[in-house]
Amino acid sequence: MAARDPVVCVVGAGPAGLAVAHLLRRGGVSCVVLERQEPGGLRARVKAGMIEHRTVELLKPHGLAETILSRGTRIGTCEFRADGEAFVLDYAALCDGRGHYIYPQQELVGDWAEELVAAGGEIRFGVRATAVAQTDDGVTVSAVDSAGTALTVDCDVVACCDGAASALSADADDVAVAYPFRWLTLIAEVPPSTHGTIYGLHRRGFAGQMHRSPTVSRFMLEVAATDGLDDWPDDRIWTELEERLAAAGRPPIERGEFLERDVLDHRVRVCDPMQHARVFFAGDAAHLITPAGGKGMNMAIQDAVELASGLCERYGDQNDGRRLARYSEVRLPRIWRHEEFSNLMLSLFNAGAAPGDHRDSTGFSYGLRRARLDQIVGDPQFSRWFAHAYVGVD
C-alpha cells in the first residue's frame, strides 16, 4: 500500500515537535504539524532555557543550532549558596571549556516555527488533537480547530509531542512518582545576579535564580505543600528569596516586577515503551522530569532527533525500519540517566520538611544536603562527574 500524504502527523509545535518536523522536511518525508495554540501563543509564556552541549551538537548537522549559537548566552559556572557562603563551581573548566547555552524555549520554538513555515513546512495552528484510531495500514488523528470544527488527518505514523497533558499518550504504559515538594516558579523583570545559575540550599527550603535574558530571571522557591499563590504576596516572596540566597560578599537579590507566577508540584513519569504501535511519544508526552538540573527541553530535543532520524530512514530512500524499531531501546537508558540526575539534584535542593518546620531540616536532612554539596564542590572526582552530567558531555 502506498504511503499516505502526509506520512507523519506531528502533534505539538514545541521543541520536540518542531525538531521532528524540520528533520523530516530535510529528509524528504512529508508531514503536517498540529498545534493547539495560535501562532502568537508560541512566544507568549516564558519557559525553560538551559540547553546542553550535547543538544547543540546534535542540532548542528541539521542546521537547527544557529539560532542558539547566535542569540544564546553561554554560561559555564553555577553557584551554590548555603549557610551564608557562596561556592562557585566552574563546571566548564572541568569539561574542557564546554558549558551551557541559555536561550529561552519560547524564543527557540518561535524561531523554529517561523523557519519551518518559511521553508514550506505546514503548521496548522489552533488545532487540538483529541484521539487516534489505528489500523494495520495507518493512523487517523481526530482533532478540533479553534472554531470547534472537527477534522481528521490520515497518515502512516504519529509523532506525539504535545506535552504532559497529551490526550494521545494518556493510555500509554508508564511508571510515575509524585514527590512531596512544592515550588513557586516565578518570572521576574530582574537581571541575573551572577553570570551563572544560583542554587540556594537554605535550612528553610530551596531557592534558585536562573538566567532567561539580560533583563529577566526565573526564580524558584520551595514552599509548604499546602501553600498556594494567595499565601505568597510579592513582599513575602522577595523577603524569602533574599534570605535564602544571601551570601557573604554577594549583593542582595534585586527586586522587580513578577511577570509570571505558578505553583509546581513535582511529578515524574516515564513511558515504556515510548510508542503505541504507530504512535511514537517524545518530550513531555513520553516522560516528565523535575526542573532540577534543567534537563526537560534537552530530553525532548534528543528524543526528536532520534525519532526523526528513524522515520527518515524508514520512509526515505533507505526504506530501512531498524532504527525506528529501536527508538525506545535507544532512548530509555538515556532518559533514566537524566531522571536519576534530576533526582540527585532534588535530594540536594529540598529541605525534606515543610519550610519553617525545623524538626528535620536543621538536622539530619540538612546534614545530608551539605555533605552532597561538599562532594560536588570539594571532591575532584565527584566534581568532574557532576560537571559532565550537568552540562551534557558524554
N, C-alpha and C positions, 0 to 999 in steps of 0.2 A: 504494500500500500504506500502511495506517495506521501511524503511528509507534508504536514499541514503548513499553512502560512497564516499567522506566524508559527514558527516551530516552537518557540518558547514564549510563554506569558510570564513576565516578571511582575510580581505583586509587591509594590512598595518602592518608592523612589528615595530611599535612604542611602547610606554609604554602600551597603551590600548590593541592593537592587541596581543602583546606577553603575557600580563597578561591573556587575554581571552584564548589564546591557551594553556598556562600552566594549567589553571584550568580545561579546557575541557579534556586535556590529563589525568590529575589526576582523573577526574570524569568518565573516560572510554567512552568519546564521541569523535568520530573520527573527525578530522579537518585538513585542509591544510591552510597554510598562504601564501598569495601572497604579495610580497614586490617589489616595483619598483626599489629600489636600489640594487646594488651588495653588497655582504657581507661586504666588506671594507668600504662601504659608511655609515654604521650604526654608526661608531665611528668617522667619518671624521669631523663633524662640531659640535662645542661647542654649547650646548643648555641649557635649564633650569636646575636647580639643587637643588631647595629648596623643601624638602619633609616633609610633615606634620606628626605630631604624629599620627593623625587618619589614615593616609595612611599606615604607618608602621604597626600599629596594625591590619589593615585589611589584610595585606600581610602575617603576621606571621603564621596564621593557614595553609596557603597554601605553606609554605616553600619558599616564594619569598622575604622575608625581609633580609635574611642572608647577601647578598652582600652589602646591605645598612648599616646594623649594623656593619659589619666587616671592611668595607672600607670607610664608610662615616665619615664626621666630624660633631660633634654635636655643635650647637650654641643655645644660649638662650637669647641673648641680641641684640638689634639693637640701632642705634644711629641716632638721628635727629640733623641736623645742620642748624641753622638759625641765621641771624644777628651776625655771628662770635662766636656764642656759641654752645656748644655740649650738647645735652640732651640724656642721656642713659636710655633706658627702659629695665629693667631686666624682660622680659616677662615670662621666665621660672619660676622665683620665684613666679609669680602670677598664675602659672598653676601647682603648686606642683612639680616643678622641670622638667616638660616636655617641651622640646623645639623642634627645627627643626633638621633634618639631611640634610647635604649638600652632595649630590652625583650627579655628572653631568649626565644628561639624556642620553647623547650619550654613556657613560660607562655602565649605567644601561641596556639600550636596547642591547648593545653588549654582556654583561654578560648573559642576559636572552635568547638571540638568541642562543648563544653557548650552554647553558644548555638545551634548548629545543631540539636542534638537537642531542646532546649527549644522551638525554633520549628517542630518537626515534621519536621525532616530525618532521613534514615536513614543511620546508620553501622553497618556490620556489622564489629565488632571480632573479632580473632583469625582473620581470613580472608586468606589469601595467594593472590594471582592468579598463575597459573603459565603460562598460554598464552592466545592469542586465535585465533579462526577467523573469517575474514571472507568475506562473500558480497556480491553487488551490493546486497542489501537490508538488511544489518545485520551485527552482530558478536555472537559468543558468547564470553564470557570464562569460562575454566575456572579454578577455584580450589579450595582445600582449607582446611577450618577447623582450629582448634586440636586437635580430636579426631581429625583425619585423614579426615574425611568429605569426599568430593568434591562440588562443587556447580557450577552454571553460572548465568550471568546473560546473558540475551538483551537486546540494546539496539541503538540506532541508531549510537551513537558511543561511543568510549572516550577518556577524558582520563587519560592515563598520567602519574601524578605521584608515583610510588613510589620515586624516588631513583635513584642511580647504579647500584645492583645490580638494577634492574628486569629481570625476565625478558622483559618485553614490548618493551623497546627494544634488546635485545641485538643484533638483526639490522638496526638502523637504519643508514642511510648516515651516516658521520661522519668527522671528522678528529680526531686525537688526538696529544698530545705528552706525554712524561714528562720532567720536569725532574730534574736530578741533585742535588736538595736534599732533606734530611730534617729535619723539625722534631719536637720533642716538643711535644705540646699538652696543657696542664695546667689543671685547675680546682682552685683553692685557696681555702680559707676565710680569705681575706685581703682587707681593704677596699682599694679603689683608692687608689693613692698620690697621684694628682692628679685633677682634675676631668675631664681628657681622657685619651685613649689615649697610651701611651708607646711609642715605637719606638726601640730601641737598635741603632745602626749600629756595632757593635764590630768590631775587626780579627779577632777570633776567631770571629765569626759573629753572626747576628741574635738579638735577644731582644725581647720585647714584653710589655706588660701592658695588658689590655683590661677595661673595665667589664663586669660581669654583674649585680651588685646592690650595695647599700651594704656588704655583708659578703663578697662573693665576687668573685674576679678570675679572668680567664683569662690564662694565660701561654703564650708561645711561645718555644722555644729551638732554634736551629739546631744540629744535631749531625752527626757524620760519617755518611755514607750507609750504613756498615756497622754502626752502633750500634743497639742495641735498648734496651728499658726496663731490662733487667737491668744494663746498663752505666751506668745513671744512678740511683744511690740518692739519697734525699732530700737529704742534705747536699751532695752534689756538684751537684745541680740548683740549690739555693739559693745556693751559693757562686758558681756561674757566672752566675746571674741578677743577683746583687748586683754582680758585676764589670762585666757588660755594660751594666747600666742605671745605673751610678754617674754622677753629675754634680755639679759644684761647686754648693754651695748647696741641694742637694736631699737630703732624708733618705734613708737606705738603705731598700731594699725590705724590707717587713715579712714575716717568715716565718709560716707557718701550716700547717695540715694539708692535704695533697693529697686532694681528693675524687674526682678522676678523672684518669687519665693515658692517653695514647695516643701512637702514632707516626704521623706523617703524611708520606707520600711525595707529592710534588706531581705531579699528573696533570691535564691539561685535555682537554676533549673538547667538540665541537660537532656536533650532528646537523643535517644539511642535506639535505632539508627536515626540519622538526620534526613530521613526520607520516608515517604509512604508511597510505594510503587513509583508512579511518575511525578510525584510532588516532592521536591527537594527543599529542605529548610536551610536558611542561612541567617546569620546575625541573631538578633534577639528572638526571632521566631524559632530558632534552634536551641538557644541557650541564653540564660540570664546570668549575669555576673555582677557583683557589687562594684561600685565605682572605686573602691580601694585599689590603687595601683594603675588606674587608667587604661584598662585592657579592653573595654567593651567595643569601641569603634574599631580597634585593631583586629579583634577576633572576627568581626563582621566582614571587614575587607579581605582578610586572609581566607575566610570561607569562600567569599565571592570569587577570588582569583582561582582557587582550586576547582570550584563548581563550574565556572565558565570555561576553564581550560578543558575539563572533561566533556562538557557539552559541545565545545568546538571540535574536539577530536571525534566525538560520536556523530555529529550532524554535519561536519565539514567533509573535506575531500578524503580524510583518512578513513572515515566510516568505521572507527575503532571505539568500542564502548568500554574497554577495560578500565581506563582511568575513571570514567564516570561511575562505574560499578564499585570502585574503591573509595568513593568520596567520604563516606562515614569512617571507613577504616583508617584513612589518612588523617582526617581532621580531628577525630575524637581524642586521641592521645595528646595532641597539642592543646585542645580545649581544656582537658583535665589539668594540664600543667598550669594554664592560666588560672583556672579555678583555685588550684592549690596555692598559687602565689597570692591571689586576692584574699584567700582565707588567712594566709600568714599575715598580710597587711592588716586585716581586721583584728587579729589577735594582738597586734602591736598597738593599734589605734584605740580601740574601745575600752571603756573603763571596766566593763564586766559587771557593773551595777548601775542603777539609775544615777544620773548626775546629781550630786548633792547627798547621795547615800554613801557615807564614808565607812560603812561597816566592812566593805570589801575593797573598794577602790583605793583606799590609802594603805592597804596591807598587802596580802599575798598576791592579788591580781596585779596591782601596780608594780610590785617587785618583779614579776614575770615580764611585764612590758618593758621595764628598764633593762632587764637582762637581755632581752631581744634587741633593744636599741644599742646596747653596748657591743653586742656581736656585730651589728650592721656597721657601726662607725669605728669599731676598735679591733676587730679580728680580720687580718688581711685576707685570709681565705674566704671567710663568710662575706666580707665586703665585696670581693670580686664576684662571687656567685650572685649576690644580691644585685649588683650593678648590671650584670649581663641579663638577668631575668627581668629587671625593671625596665631597661631600655630596649629590650628585644633584640639581643645579639646572640646568635647561636654559637 
